[in-house]
Amino acid sequence: MNANADIEMVRPSGLSALPPEFDSAVAWAAWLYYVDQLNQSDVAKVMNVSRASVVHYLQEARESGLVAVQVDHDAFARTLTSRRLMEKYGLGGAAVIPDLDPNDADRRIGEAAGRLLASMVDPGDTIGVAWGKTVLAAARSIPRLRHDRNLTVVQLSGSSIGTSDFSPEFCTSLMANRLGARCINLLAPAIVSTDELHDELMQEPMLVNQFRMIRAAGKVIFGIGDIGPESTYARAGISDAAVLAGMIEQGALGVIIGRFIDAQGAPFATPLDGRTVGITLDELKAVPVRICAAGGARKMGAIRAGLGGGYATHFVTDMATANILLE
């Protein structure tokens, strides 16, 4: 929802968590009252505020120009799009940012995902962090939180010596620093040389404890990538180009935290599976809150497959990507 950025309000202490498709409590109240046509008492119940607060929100909405005699549907375009994404892909929440510079979309999507994650963090949370351009942007910009919230940030996949985009340990460390959280890096390579070595490593007490913490995560943030020659995964150099090309020919379409999926979003079995150190797709689905940040025409097939596969509970993208996903 494109609420007026100049609106400044004090949030009542009892206000329910702001849905990610709304920019402010004023915008949320205006939507419930003018679009969903709830009365003021019902709006107050939904938002968990007093009726007097609702009256104040609606007055702010009118005075700021957010609403007039009739709702300006252009102003609500992103909210409508967000709700259509939620309905189509069974999401618990969606946030769609405006289209600006397509060359800067990954950064802006990541920053929006960071704001969403920060708004959902509870004291004592364990947060799983993946890798990629959008996750790195989220880690760099997520709003700082007080250091007394007893947070833990865990790395979801093994490490590499590739670019900063493919650097799970870098993303995890940045996120932990911004949140004032304990940082748990996964002390193993993303892919080891043999299945036997993988199985031996996974029995090491340190890794056993680290994976116990990964599986205890209540929230994760991750991206969805393609696996073409220009992709982040390919540029990381953790798999031979010929091997990747062969997997694409056989039906692999995208990658989520180092695990491959096909066009339907189902796990795509590869020889790398038994050598990959990190969370599995089934384990990812077991996490209660799963924020996916992704966009861009090149990744469209992979994003559609990932959403269709049910890996995300919340999705952050840009308007151009959202419109294509809804076609």
Secondary structure as GFF3:
##gff-version 3
##sequence-region A 1 327
A	DSSP	alpha_helix	25	30	.	.	.	ID=ss1
A	DSSP	pi_helix	31	35	.	.	.	ID=ss2
A	DSSP	alpha_helix	40	47	.	.	.	ID=ss3
A	DSSP	alpha_helix	51	64	.	.	.	ID=ss4
A	DSSP	alpha_helix	77	89	.	.	.	ID=ss5
A	DSSP	beta_strand	93	97	.	.	.	ID=ss6
A	DSSP	three_ten_helix	102	104	.	.	.	ID=ss7
A	DSSP	alpha_helix	105	120	.	.	.	ID=ss8
A	DSSP	beta_strand	126	129	.	.	.	ID=ss9
A	DSSP	alpha_helix	133	141	.	.	.	ID=ss10
A	DSSP	beta_strand	152	155	.	.	.	ID=ss11
A	DSSP	alpha_helix	168	179	.	.	.	ID=ss12
A	DSSP	beta_strand	182	184	.	.	.	ID=ss13
A	DSSP	alpha_helix	195	201	.	.	.	ID=ss14
A	DSSP	alpha_helix	205	215	.	.	.	ID=ss15
A	DSSP	beta_strand	219	222	.	.	.	ID=ss16
A	DSSP	beta_strand	225	226	.	.	.	ID=ss17
A	DSSP	alpha_helix	232	235	.	.	.	ID=ss18
A	DSSP	alpha_helix	241	250	.	.	.	ID=ss19
A	DSSP	beta_strand	254	256	.	.	.	ID=ss20
A	DSSP	beta_strand	259	261	.	.	.	ID=ss21
A	DSSP	three_ten_helix	273	275	.	.	.	ID=ss22
A	DSSP	alpha_helix	281	285	.	.	.	ID=ss23
A	DSSP	beta_strand	289	293	.	.	.	ID=ss24
A	DSSP	three_ten_helix	297	299	.	.	.	ID=ss25
A	DSSP	alpha_helix	300	308	.	.	.	ID=ss26
A	DSSP	beta_strand	314	318	.	.	.	ID=ss27
A	DSSP	alpha_helix	319	325	.	.	.	ID=ss28
###
